[in-house]
Amino acid sequence: MNRNYVSPELAEVLQDTAAAVDTDYPGTVTQVLDANFPFVAGFPLLPHLSHHDGRKADLAFFYADASGFRPKATRSPIGYFAFEQGPSECPGAWFTLRWDLQVLQPVWRELYIDTDRTRRLLQVLMADGRVEKVFLEPHLQERLGLRSSKLRFQGCRAARHDDHIHLQLSIG
């Protein structure tokens, strides 16, 4: 649907990241969920208001089930809205885009995050000097044992980031 256009620099970051994870975990495919439309710079990729310049992308978590790693699997058909539940940083926020979509949660596939692969993906992104920020809910940062000045909570007025990873490049 033309939602995966990126700048050449972001394309290189994504390829390098996928290759690094695949080197450590052969057979791993890193999935880009959304990036940017191929329109004029500044045109936002709805509903992502910040995806307007080809320098941001959303990546799927890696998933497993009782039999092990599930290549290319996502819990929901589009990779979004199947939330990993954990403590919220925004209890009772009066205005929020942090939809819970509780009615959908029982519908999604019974998969769990492959912590080793997902942790490695995040470590590669955090070590890359071209990457400025990576958004991930604090409860997942803690669960994966990750700390970095690049790893951030997106705030209470933005969509949740416990169903995917958002990354953006440094400007310049």
N, C-alpha and C positions, 0 to 999 in steps of 0.2 A: 504494500500500500504506500510505497514511496516514503517510508518513515525512518529510513536508515542511512540518510545522507550525512556524511561527516567531512570535516576538513581533512586534507592530506595528513596533517600532523596527528589528528585523532585516529585516523585509519592506521597509521604506523603504531601508535600506542596500543590500539586494540589487537593488532596482529602480533606485536611483541609480547603482550600479556598472554594471549591465547597460546602462543608457542611455549612460553615459560611454564605455564600450567601443564600443558601437554607433555613437556619434557619430564616433569616430575611425576605426572600421572598419565601415562600413555592412554590414548583413546578418549581423552577429555575434549569436548567441544564447548567452547565459550560462546554463549548466545547473547547477541545484542537484541534487546527488546524494542527500544525506541531510541532515535537520535534526533533527526531533523528532517523537515521537508526540503525538497530541492528548489524551493522558491527563493525569492529575494531575501537577502540577509535581513534579519529582524522579524521575519514572519514566524510567529510561535507555532510550535507543534502542539496543538491542543490535545489533551488538557495541560500539557507541560508548558507553563509560561516561560520557563528559563531556557527551553530548547529552541533557540532562535538563531544560532550562529554556527552550527556545525562543530562546536567545541564541547558538547555535552552528550553523554550517552547513558542509557540504562542497561544494565547487564542482569541476566537471570542468575539466581542462586544455582548451585549444583545440588542435585537431589539423589537420595537413595531410598530403598525400602528394605524389607527384611532380607531380601536376597542380595543386597549390595547396591553399588552405584548404578544409577539409571541414566545412561547417556541421553542428552537432549531432552530430558524430562522436565516439565514444570507442573506445579500442582493445579494451576488453572489453565484453560486453553490459550490464554493470551499472556501468561506469565505474571500478571498483576492480580491484586485483590485477594490472594490466598495468603493471609498474614500469619507470620510467626508470632504467636501471642507472647507477651511479656509485659512487664511494668511500663506504664506510660509516663512520659515526662510532662504530660499535659492534662492532668486530672482536672476536670471541670472547666476547661478553657471555654470562654464564652463564644469565641469565634474560632472555628477550626475547619480545615479541609481534611482532617484526619478521619475519614470515613471508616467505620468498623465493618460495615456490610456483613453483620452477624448472620443474616439469613442465608448468605452464600457459603459461609465457612464449612458447614457440614457436607456440602456438595463436592468440595474439592477432593482430589486424589489424596490418599493416605501415603504421603511421602514425608521425609524429614531431610533437613539440610545435611548434605555431605560436608561435615565440618572441616575435614582435612583439605579437600579441594577448594572450598569456599574461602577458608583462611588463607591458603596459598595465593589465590587470586587477589585477595585484598592486600596481602603482603607485597606482591609484585606491583600493584597499583601505587601503594604508599611509598615504595622505594623509587618509583619513577619520577625523576626531576621535572618531567613535562606535566605531571598531574598536580593540580592545585588542591582539589578537594574531592573527598569521597563521602557521600551521605549514607549513613547506616544508623538505624535506631540504637540507642545506648544499650538496651538489653541484649542486642546481638553482638555489639562490640565486646561486652563483658563475657557473654557466652563463648565467643570465639577467642577470648584472651588477647584482644588487640588494643594497642594504644598508639596513637600517632597524632601529631598536630594537623595532619591532613584529613583524618577521620573525624567526621563531624555529625552532629545532630542538626537536622535541617530546620528545626523550629516547629512551633505549634500551629502556625498558619500555612503550613505546606503539607502536601500529601505524605502519608506514612512511607517509611523506607524500611519496612520489615517484610517486604515481599520481593524486593529487588535492590540492586546496588546502583547508585547514581554516581557518575564521575564527571569531573570537568577539568579541562586543561587550564594551565596558567596562561595568562594573557602575555603576549610578547614574543 
